[in-house]
Amino acid sequence: MTKIKPNAYIKDSPAQPQPPAENKPPQFKINLALNESPYPPSPKALEAYHETAKILNRYPNYSSAELRHVLGEKYNLDNTRIMCAAGSEQILSYIARAYIGEGDEVIHPRYGFMVYRFNIAMQGAKSVPVEHDDFVVNVDYILGAVTNKTRLVFLDNPGNPTGTYVPYSEIIRLRENLPDHILLVLDAAYAEFANEADYDAGFDLVDKHENVIVTRTLSKLYGLSGLRIGWAYSTEEIINTLLHLKGGFNVSKPAQSAGAAAVLDQDYADQARDKCRAGIEYLTSELRAMGLNVTSSVCNFVMLHFPDGRDQMKAADQHLKDCGIMVGPLGAYNLSSSLRITVGTDDENKAFINAMKDFMEK
Ligand SMILES: Cc1ncc(COP(=O)(O)O)c(C=O)c1O
């Protein structure tokens, strides 16, 4: 047995499984499991990506300067208070490492992004999940869970896996009623999909308070999951704190260039969003017509609930697998009779609905 001891809390955070590597890992014909975009990235992003291939002998810009500049212009933000990373997941882990430790309490929605729990556990802090009202986060439950040990609130808005959102007026009320020493992390990974009039990712709140950080990603609407690009906007003090954790060159050269080009190609992003929205409407109405319960979603995925419980969900998941379709079971959230379905292309959505019809008619 090795005498080398890892950090005391590492065992509390689940390890990512690493199965024996095969030359070609098995692929599903249709993958609707990971909330990715079903569309390739903008042709302009691909062109920028290929251009950088010629200069891969050089390190990337250490502060993602061009990408920060483009994001700052697009959202009218001070780009010295933007930080980029290899996925917003990386920023969430910087936040946890910088701001929480042993004995601290961290509030998050019970059905919130699973990664919060891992980061909380890794720091030896206590996870405080709060309930929802019919899968919608209720700000009063968050406020009710605050104690003198609370240091941080992780809030995915819109939420994964729920697909629901909290109106901006409620987010403002939350910040105004949280004690000042609590950091509010607004994880807006799906903000680009939520064009509801009362939704806002929260940049204004960052400017009005000293204790808000908004995290964003190019993995979803912009179709760049495979490149790993996330970013955050906060106060000078918080961004400077997180920069201590960033390391030298955390965002690759192709990621920076393709990311900037993707963000600038608004027409392409708008088309992708409209197609995803239409796909979500199609999936929701077809599944409801089969007598299944679907939570209304503003994201690029829906949560589907099976009235006959866990066995019915498991049988449906197996049937979908047999048809070459991968979806996301939600057992890790204790939602053992639910599946999360990411919107696909029109053909993929139809194939999924046909497979579900088959299953329901059996
Ligand atoms: C709510 C939420 N936040 C953050 C992320 C992380 O995204 P990425 O690390 O690809 O930027 C995801 C990914 O699924 C997510 O669902």
The ligand as a Tripos MOL2 file, in Angstrom:
@<TRIPOS>MOLECULE
LIG
   16    16     1     0     0
SMALL
NO_CHARGES

@<TRIPOS>ATOM
      1 C1        -25.8090   23.7200  -15.8070 C.3       1 LIG1
      2 C2        -24.4830   23.4300  -16.4240 C.ar      1 LIG1
      3 N1        -23.4360   24.1760  -16.0770 N.ar      1 LIG1
      4 C3        -22.2250   23.9740  -16.5900 C.ar      1 LIG1
      5 C4        -21.9990   22.9540  -17.4980 C.ar      1 LIG1
      6 C5        -20.6060   22.7200  -17.9660 C.3       1 LIG1
      7 O1        -20.4310   22.9990  -19.3000 O.3       1 LIG1
      8 P1        -19.0010   23.1370  -19.9430 P.3       1 LIG1
      9 O2        -17.9800   22.6720  -18.9480 O.co2     1 LIG1
     10 O3        -19.0410   22.3110  -21.1600 O.co2     1 LIG1
     11 O4        -18.8310   24.5990  -20.2340 O.co2     1 LIG1
     12 C6        -23.0640   22.1390  -17.8990 C.ar      1 LIG1
     13 C7        -22.8410   21.0380  -18.8510 C.2       1 LIG1
     14 O5        -23.6500   20.2100  -19.1150 O.2       1 LIG1
     15 C8        -24.3300   22.3820  -17.3420 C.ar      1 LIG1
     16 O6        -25.3760   21.6200  -17.6510 O.3       1 LIG1
@<TRIPOS>BOND
     1     1     2 1
     2     2     3 ar
     3     2    15 ar
     4     3     4 ar
     5     4     5 ar
     6     5     6 1
     7     5    12 ar
     8     6     7 1
     9     7     8 1
    10     8     9 2
    11     8    10 1
    12     8    11 1
    13    12    13 1
    14    12    15 ar
    15    13    14 2
    16    15    16 1
@<TRIPOS>SUBSTRUCTURE
     1 LIG1         1 GROUP 0 **** ****
